[in-house]
């Protein structure tokens, strides 16, 4: 009987331990003040929260549209990283390009 109760308790606890929902890319874009061109496609979005907040977004984007993303998102000409005051918080933004793959790191500190 004790074994049955222990097994039921474990099943109940396992059911309560659902993984957190994956962040939506739109949340990351809003957080970082990113204006995504229509030609882009999001491949992955990750979110970490502790003392600071960090979003990492991986997308595919034609090389000719990377300058459009940077300009529309308020980066200075030629800059691939900066910091902006967005919704009252300082957000550090970094863009790395590897062919048609673009990585966005958006974080507070």
FENMO-V47039 format. One line per field, one symbol per residue. ss: DSSP state (H for helix, E for strand, C for the rest). phi: phi as a letter, one per 40 degrees, with the letter a starting at -180 (. if undefined). Layout:
ss: ???
phi: ???
This chain:
ss: CHHHHHHHHHHHHHHHCCCCCCCCHHHHHHHHCCCCCCCCEEEEEEEEECCCEEEEEEEECCHHHHHHHHHHCCCCCCCCEEEEEECCEEEEEEEEEECCEEEEEEECC
phi: .cccccccccccccccccccccccdcccccdcgcbcccccbccabbbbbacbbbbbbbabaddcccdccccccgccdgcbaabbcbfgbcbcbbbbbbgccbbbbbaba
